[in-house]
Amino acid sequence: MAPVTLKDIQKLHNFLSDRSVDYVLTGTCALFYDGVLPEGEHAHDIDILVIATQETVPPLRTMLKELEEFSGCEKESKYDGSECYTFKVGKYDIKVNAFIENVQVDGMKSNYPPFNLVTIDGAGTTIKVMPAIPVLRRKFKLHREKDYRFGAKLIKEISGMMLNIYE
């Protein structure tokens, strides 16, 4: 499985931006941009939260379903109560998992997911990237063995850095 490249992120970003689709990068790619990807780990897929309102959910579902069918994935799934659509992007058919996140605004309060703006290239392209702690919370809620192994590796690496400080 090929690792995700900057070009893959840029292609996805350009596709979504051209269609005015609001999204937040999450998953292992977000951890890379947050600077907390353990040594030797690489992102092999792209996870995004597609930000939707009640009005935009139907057209977003249609677009994501068409992308699934076009890329031959045709596998709608559910994770953590969210709808997930899977499609491919880039030269090496990198898998994208697009989770529809229904955002509601009530006065000054909103359930919009947390994000940092990150510049991804020399042209000044910025993307919304979920911070590490919320990403890790979402990963661990899935109760997948691979996420637990990932977490253990991250803890080991961080612990090793802390031990080096006190030597």
N, C-alpha and C positions, 0 to 999 in steps of 0.2 A: 504494500500500500504506500503510495507516494505521499510525502508530507505536504501540507498546505504551504503555498508560497505567497509572497506579497502580490504577485500578479493575480492569483486566485481571489484574494480579498478585494483587490481593485476591480476586477471584472464583476464580482457580485455587487460591490458598492455602486459601481456605475449603472448596472442593470436596475437596481432598486431605486437609486436616485433619479434616473430617467423616468421612472414611473411614480415618483413622489411617494415611495413606500418608506415609512419611518421604521427604523429597526435599531436594535442594540446587539452588538456582538457579545456572545457569552461562551461558555465552554472552555475547552483547552486553548483555543485561539485567544480568547480574552485573557487567560492566565499568562500567555506569552507576552501580550502587550502590557499587562500589569507587572511583568518582570518576576513572576513567581513560578515559572515552569521549571521543574527540576532538571538538573543536568542530564542530557541524554534523551529527554522526552521531546516528542514532536507532536504537533497537531496533525491528525490524519483526516479530520472532517471539520466542517464549519458549522457552528451552532449559532442561530440568531433568534432573537425575540422580535417578531413582527408586531409592531404596535398598532392596535386596532381600537376602534370605537364601535358602538352598536351599529352605526351607519356604514362603517367601512369593512366590517367583518365579511359580509357576503361577497363583495368584489375581490377581496383579498383571498378568500377561500377558493374562488373560481380561478384566479391567477395561479395560486400555488398548486392547485389540483392539475391545471394544465401543464405546469412545469414538471410535476411528477410524471404525468403521462408522456410528455415529450421526451423526458430523459430515461424512460423505461423503469422508473422506480415503482410507481403506482402502489405505494404502501402508506396509507394514512394510518398513523398510530397515535396513541395517547400516552403521554408521560405526565405524571404529577398533575392530572386534571387539565392539561393543556393539549390542544390539537397540534399534531406535528405532521408536517409535510416534508417529504424527502425528495430532493432532486440533485442534479450534478452540475458542476461548473468547471471550466478550465480545461486545459490540454490533457490532463490526466484523470478527468472525470472525478474530481473531488466531491465527495458527498456533502450536501448541505441539509441540515435539519432545521426547518423553519417552524418555530413554535408561535402560534397566534396568542398574543397577550392582549386581552381585552382590558383597556385602560378606561377608568371612569374618573371624572373630575367632579368634585363636590365642593364648590366655592374655592377655597384655598388649598383643599386637600386633594390628593390624587394618588393613585396606586401605580403611577409610572415607575418603571424599574430604575434603580440607581445606575448612573453611568458617569464616566469621565470622557472628555473629548481627547482623542489621541490623533496626532498627525502621523500618517502612515507613509508619506513619500515626500520627495523634495518639492513637489508642486503644491504642497500645503493642503492636501486632501485630509480632512478630518472625519473620523468615524466615532460613533458612540460605543464605548467599551464598558461592560459591566465590571465593577471592582471585584477583586479576588475573593473576599469573604462571601458575598452573595453568590458568586459562581460556585464556590466550594459547597455552600449550603445546598444549592440546587443539585449539584452532582451527587452528594451523599444521600439526598432524599430518594434517589433512584434505587438505592440499595444494590448497586452492581459491584461485583467483586473487583472489576478493573478499577473502579473509582476508589475503593478502599486501598488497593495496592498503590495507586497513585498518591493518595493521601499519606500513606505510611512513608513513601519515598520522599515526599515533600517535607514531612516532619523530621525525618532523619537528616535531610540536607540542612534544614533550618537549625536543628539541634547542633549539628556539626559546626555551623557558623558561629553559634553562640559559645560553644566550647572553645573555639579558637580565640575569641575575644578575651577570655579570662586566662589565657596561657601566657 
